[in-house]
Each structure stands twice: as structure tokens, then as C-alpha cells.
Amino acid sequence: MALKRRNKISPNFSMASMTDVIFLLLIFFMITSTVVSPNAIKILLPQGKQQTSAKPLTRVVIDKELTYYAAFGNEKEQVIQLSELAGFLQSCATREPEMYIALYADETVPYKEIVNVLNIANENQFKMVLATRPPESRK
């Protein structure tokens, strides 16, 4: 007499444990994402609904040789020392209180020089714009 096995292997598997793992991972990532706080500079982005007229602009340019140039409005840029920059910007602010300062820096300029100008503007509460291309007219 031949004995037959009655146990058959089922090809199906339960998804219950997989959904538990997915649920636990979801909870883990939700909790850890609220704990992480980005350490970045806070920037106030403009929020206008319509285009505004251009404000008078003061330009500060730093070239490869770390020479500072400054100009107000359409005036010709003049060479200026970093120590004189705060006084120049104050005189521009007395002429036009709602001015913006555009900072143009060559890509080889160290960040320290850019941060020095940003600190001067921050101490005097000037509005700064970091520009990407230097203006064409210099000298």
C-alpha cells in the first residue's frame, strides 16, 4: 500500500506583514521629517501681484583684483575702498531712501569679500540684490 502525502505547498503568501512594515516606515519618516530643521539663511522673497516701477539702484562691483567700484543710479562707477563703502551707501540713501543695492562680484572673488558688503548693508538696513552679471559699463 502506497502512502500519499496530503500536505500541499501553497504558492500564496500573506501581505499582512508587508503592510505592517510599510506602515511602520511611513510613521518613522513622518516623525523624523518634522524633527529635521533646515539650517539656512532666511531670505525675504518679493511677493508682488503686479509689476512695480524700478527703484533707483546703487551698484557695488567687486572685480577679480578685489577692487571695489560703486555708483548711484546712472552715474559712472568710481573706485572706492571697503572702509568708505558704508559712507557712500549712506549718502546714496539720503538721496533716495527706497533704493536697492545691487552687488556684482566676479566668480573668483572669495565669499569673505561678499559677506563684508552684505554685513555693511545689513547693519544699515539696506535692501540688497545679488546680481549674476556685472554691468557692461565700467571705467
MIPAKOL-282594 format. One line per 10 residues: their letters; for each residue x, y, z of C-alpha. Coordinates in nm, 4 decimals. Layout:
a> X Y Z; ... .
***
This chain:
malkrrnkis> 0.0000 0.0000 0.0000; 0.1442 0.3341 -0.1099; 0.1041 0.6273 0.1243; 0.0378 0.9650 -0.0310; 0.1162 1.2938 0.1264; -0.1776 1.5173 0.1744; 0.0249 1.8330 0.2529; 0.0478 2.0598 -0.0468; 0.2647 2.3714 -0.0537; 0.0582 2.6795 -0.1189 .
pnfsmasmtd> 0.2152 2.9302 -0.3642; 0.0318 3.2216 -0.1981; 0.1773 3.4342 0.0788; 0.0219 3.6790 0.3167; 0.0657 4.0521 0.2540; -0.0344 4.1441 0.6101; 0.3230 4.1568 0.7376; 0.4331 4.3643 0.4360; 0.1659 4.6273 0.5012; 0.2730 4.6437 0.8655 .
vifllliffm> 0.6316 4.7124 0.7624; 0.5236 4.9812 0.5147; 0.3023 5.1432 0.7779; 0.5876 5.1499 1.0316; 0.8249 5.3010 0.7745; 0.5678 5.5676 0.6922; 0.5328 5.6606 1.0599; 0.9117 5.6668 1.1017; 0.9681 5.9052 0.8088; 0.6806 6.1311 0.9131 .
itstvvspna> 0.8244 6.1694 1.2633; 1.1852 6.2200 1.1537; 1.0933 6.4755 0.8866; 0.9386 6.7041 1.1499; 1.2489 6.6808 1.3712; 1.4910 6.7966 1.0995; 1.5103 7.1745 1.0736; 1.6960 7.3259 0.7809; 1.9887 7.5477 0.8747; 1.9726 7.8113 0.6035 .
ikillpqgkq> 1.9717 8.1845 0.5565; 1.6271 8.3380 0.5768; 1.5526 8.5332 0.2612; 1.2591 8.7618 0.2049; 1.1373 8.6966 -0.1464; 0.9330 8.9605 -0.3272; 0.5607 8.8985 -0.3414; 0.4115 9.1382 -0.5905; 0.0885 9.0901 -0.7817; 0.1791 9.3471 -1.0432 .
qtsakpltrv> 0.4999 9.4797 -1.1830; 0.6373 9.7700 -0.9859; 0.8416 10.0567 -1.1172; 1.2163 10.0242 -1.0887; 1.3634 10.1844 -0.7787; 1.6871 10.3793 -0.8029; 1.9705 10.1357 -0.7899; 2.3121 10.1638 -0.6313; 2.5724 9.9344 -0.7826; 2.8653 9.7804 -0.5979 .
vidkeltyya> 3.1060 9.5821 -0.8163; 3.3936 9.3642 -0.6960; 3.6319 9.2557 -0.9697; 3.8997 8.9842 -0.9867; 4.1655 9.2078 -0.8266; 3.9291 9.2768 -0.5312; 3.8823 9.6365 -0.6414; 3.5527 9.7889 -0.5321; 3.3535 10.0120 -0.7665; 3.0371 10.1952 -0.6643 .
afgnekeqvi> 2.7826 10.4136 -0.8408; 2.4372 10.5562 -0.7764; 2.1715 10.5458 -1.0480; 2.3124 10.6217 -1.3935; 2.6333 10.7771 -1.2624; 2.9735 10.6474 -1.3689; 3.1278 10.3901 -1.1351; 3.4109 10.5101 -0.9173; 3.6800 10.3171 -0.7323; 3.6074 10.3030 -0.3611 .
qlselagflq> 3.7675 10.1429 -0.0564; 3.5733 9.8967 0.1590; 3.6118 10.1284 0.4592; 3.4464 10.4119 0.2595; 3.1620 10.1971 0.1280; 2.9316 10.2449 0.4278; 2.9591 10.6249 0.3997; 2.8943 10.6142 0.0252; 2.5848 10.3983 0.0727; 2.4585 10.6292 0.3486 .
scatrepemy> 2.4920 10.9298 0.1171; 2.3001 10.7406 -0.1536; 2.0295 10.6513 0.0989; 1.9836 11.0171 0.1919; 1.9248 11.0997 -0.1776; 1.6820 10.8085 -0.2256; 1.5555 10.6247 0.0871; 1.3840 10.3472 -0.1152; 1.6927 10.2444 -0.3096; 1.8195 9.8943 -0.3707 .
ialyadetvp> 2.1861 9.7964 -0.3743; 2.2952 9.5569 -0.6470; 2.6103 9.3629 -0.5645; 2.8041 9.2346 -0.8645; 3.1003 9.0102 -0.7820; 3.3359 8.8187 -1.0076; 3.3167 8.4411 -0.9673; 3.6749 8.4290 -0.8377; 3.6056 8.6716 -0.5515; 3.6238 8.4983 -0.2095 .
ykeivnvlni> 3.2979 8.4786 -0.0168; 3.4544 8.6765 0.2655; 3.4582 8.9905 0.0488; 3.0944 8.9442 -0.0498; 2.9919 8.8837 0.3110; 3.1726 9.2054 0.4146; 2.9499 9.4067 0.1792; 2.6401 9.2140 0.2914; 2.7244 9.2904 0.6558; 2.7575 9.6630 0.5802 .
anenqfkmvl> 2.4172 9.6582 0.4116; 2.2622 9.4561 0.6949; 2.3967 9.6888 0.9651; 2.2470 9.9898 0.7848; 1.9257 9.8039 0.6907; 1.9703 9.8484 0.3152; 1.7873 9.6317 0.0644; 2.0355 9.4144 -0.1262; 2.0121 9.2379 -0.4597; 2.2775 8.9821 -0.5533 .
atrppesrk> 2.3272 9.0139 -0.9267; 2.4737 8.7471 -1.1532; 2.6370 8.9526 -1.4294; 2.8498 9.2607 -1.3864; 2.7249 9.5712 -1.5652; 2.8843 9.6311 -1.9051; 2.9836 9.9926 -1.8477; 3.2814 10.0343 -1.6181; 3.5640 10.2917 -1.6387 .
***
